[in-house]
Amino acid sequence: MDDKLLNWLYANKMIVGGVAVLISVVTWSAELMELVYVCPFCRTQRTVIGLLGILMLLPTMTHWISKYFAAVFAALGLVVGGTQHFRGWIRIMNGEFEWGEAWYVNSWMLSGFALFIITGLLLLIWTHQPAAIEETAEEAEA
């Protein structure tokens, strides 16, 4: 299997971490400017995405304590995101689901995105191996 995307993500961990922090800042800004409604589920998920992004920006990302904190943050974010997402599925099954006028801020859809983002960030943090990335970069130059 070709792992070009995965190797790119490893090699550009600063960009990935920066994008995660940017997602957190933009979504917090939207709430603080009262463009979206106050939601404790959303607040938790956006904060976890930002914290995982900050961990990716640290030079100690591969240290066991960083991985431990990443796991704790991600566990919280995944439980909260899963709960919010499941509540959406309950509404779907009961025939009560509506996209709403502002479909792009639908909590069911956004919590699904958050689940994917948090899981992806955690996997990148836990599987990152700096030595393997350096070898891949050297092979690409040769």
PyMOL commands that set and color helices and strands:
alter all, ss='L'
color gray80, all
select helices_A, chain A and resi 4-11+13-32+40-57+64-93+103-105+107-127+130-141
alter helices_A, ss='H'
color red, helices_A
deselect
rebuild
show_as cartoon
